[in-house]
Amino acid sequence: MLPYKSLIPGRLNKLPKEIGNLTQLKSLNLEFANLKSLPAFITKLTNLESINLSNNNLKTLPKTIDKLTNLKFLSINSNKSFNELPENLSKINNLEYLELSNNRSLKEIPDFISDLSQLKTLILSDNSLKALPENIGELSNLEVLDLGGNRLDKLPSTLQKLTKLKDLDLRFMFLGALPEEFAMLKNLQSLNISGNNLEKMPEFIYKLNNLATLDISLNEISHLPDCISNLSSLTMLQLSSNALNSLPESIGNLNQLQELL
């Protein structure tokens, strides 16, 4: 995702304060830097557009993070102790990409997430989330949402308001059922609902005419109806590890299909 290699390819306990003098810096990759905290002088780098903090030992971010007003890309992936987002993060109005995946101490997403109005990509996979704020549906520019690997009790009904969404990943959430209101997500091009204990295909899927990739593997689905042919834009259909004994003849009408797995 980042077009550059890690700035710090070893193991550091802290960063030299002189990095705060690099005021023209736009991209900073601190992946695998063994950081336990992000020093406040990082927020002097007001021209930063991209920062990768993945695979460290961070618990949170500095409260002055909002000084990075030009930040568009923020990745905090695989910090096992990371458990809190500072409220001032909500003031970074230019943020377009936020990754908070594989942080097992992260148990909730605060309501102020909805203030990130320019957000296009939100990756929250493989955390310990049990709920999402209802106002997540106010992220009106969101195009990619990855919630896979969490154990949410339910999905917020407001997700149906994310009408610009193109990619939705709900893999291995063991939901049992999905809301039919998802039929409102007319721009979806990729949907992954594998590993959700589904016994039948959700009806809303047949209304998503722009779907190009659909993964329903590792469920308990025993029947595909003829209306699967409504998904005329499909190029990849993943059906493996279900309870299917046969496929409908109408599957032959999926003229764009390139992969059937």
C-alpha positions, 0 to 999 in steps of 0.5 A, spaced: 500 500 500 505 504 501 510 506 495 516 506 499 520 502 504 521 502 511 525 508 513 527 504 519 529 497 517 531 495 524 529 495 532 529 502 535 526 504 542 526 511 540 527 516 534 532 522 534 528 528 536 532 531 529 527 528 525 522 533 527 527 538 523 525 535 517 519 539 515 518 538 508 517 530 509 511 528 506 512 520 507 514 517 513 515 509 514 516 507 521 514 500 520 518 495 525 521 500 528 520 497 535 516 504 538 512 504 544 510 511 543 510 516 538 514 522 540 510 529 540 515 532 535 513 528 530 507 533 529 512 538 527 512 535 520 506 539 518 507 537 511 506 529 512 501 526 507 503 519 509 505 515 515 506 508 517 506 506 524 505 498 523 508 493 527 510 497 533 508 497 540 504 503 540 498 504 545 495 510 542 497 516 538 500 523 541 494 528 543 497 533 538 496 528 532 491 533 529 497 538 527 498 533 522 493 537 518 495 534 511 495 527 513 491 523 508 494 516 509 495 513 516 496 505 518 497 503 525 496 495 523 499 490 528 500 494 534 498 488 539 497 494 545 494 499 541 487 500 544 485 508 543 484 513 538 485 520 541 479 525 540 484 530 536 484 525 530 477 527 528 480 534 526 485 531 521 480 533 515 484 531 509 485 523 512 483 519 506 486 512 508 485 509 515 488 502 517 487 499 524 487 492 523 490 486 527 490 490 534 487 485 538 487 490 544 482 495 540 475 493 543 471 500 540 471 505 535 469 512 538 463 516 535 468 521 532 470 517 527 464 520 523 468 527 523 473 524 518 468 526 512 474 525 507 475 518 509 475 513 503 478 507 506 477 504 513 480 498 515 478 495 521 479 487 520 482 482 526 481 487 532 477 485 538 471 489 536 464 487 538 460 494 536 461 499 531 458 506 532 451 508 529 454 514 526 459 510 521 454 511 516 455 518 516 462 517 512 459 519 506 465 518 501 467 511 504 469 506 498 472 501 502 470 498 509 474 492 511 471 489 518 473 482 517 475 477 523 471 481 528 466 478 532 460 484 532 454 482 535 450 486 530 452 490 524 449 498 524 443 499 520 446 505 518 451 502 513 446 502 508 447 509 507 454 508 505 452 509 498 459 510 495 462 503 498 465 499 492 468 494 497 465 491 503 469 485 507 465 481 512 469 475 512 469 470 518 464 475 523 460 469 524 454 473 523 449 468 521 445 473 517 446 480 513 441 485 513 437 486 507 438 493 507 444 492 504 441 492 497 442 500 498 449 499 496 448 499 489 455 501 487 458 495 491 463 491 486 466 487 491 463 483 497 466 478 501 462 474 506 465 468 507 465 464 514 459 467 517 455 461 518 450 463 512 445 457 511 442 461 504 444 466 500 442 473 502 436 476 498 439 483 497 445 480 493 441 479 487 440 486 487 447 488 487 448 489 479 455 492 479 458 486 483 464 484 480 467 479 485 463 475 490 466 470 496 461 466 499 465 460 501 466 457 508 458 457 509 453 452 510 449 454 503 445 449 500 442 452 494 443 457 489 437 460 486 436 461 478 437 469 480 444 468 481 444 470 473 442 477 475 449 478 477 451 479 470 458 483 472 461 478 476 468 476 474 469 472 480 465 467 484 467 463 490 463 458 492 467 453 496 466 449 502 459 450 502 453 445 502 452 445 495 450 439 491 448 442 485 449 449 481 443 452 477 443 452 470 442 459 470 450 460 472 451 459 465 449 466 463 454 469 467 458 471 461 463 475 464 465 470 469 473 469 469 474 465 476 469 460 479 472 457 485 
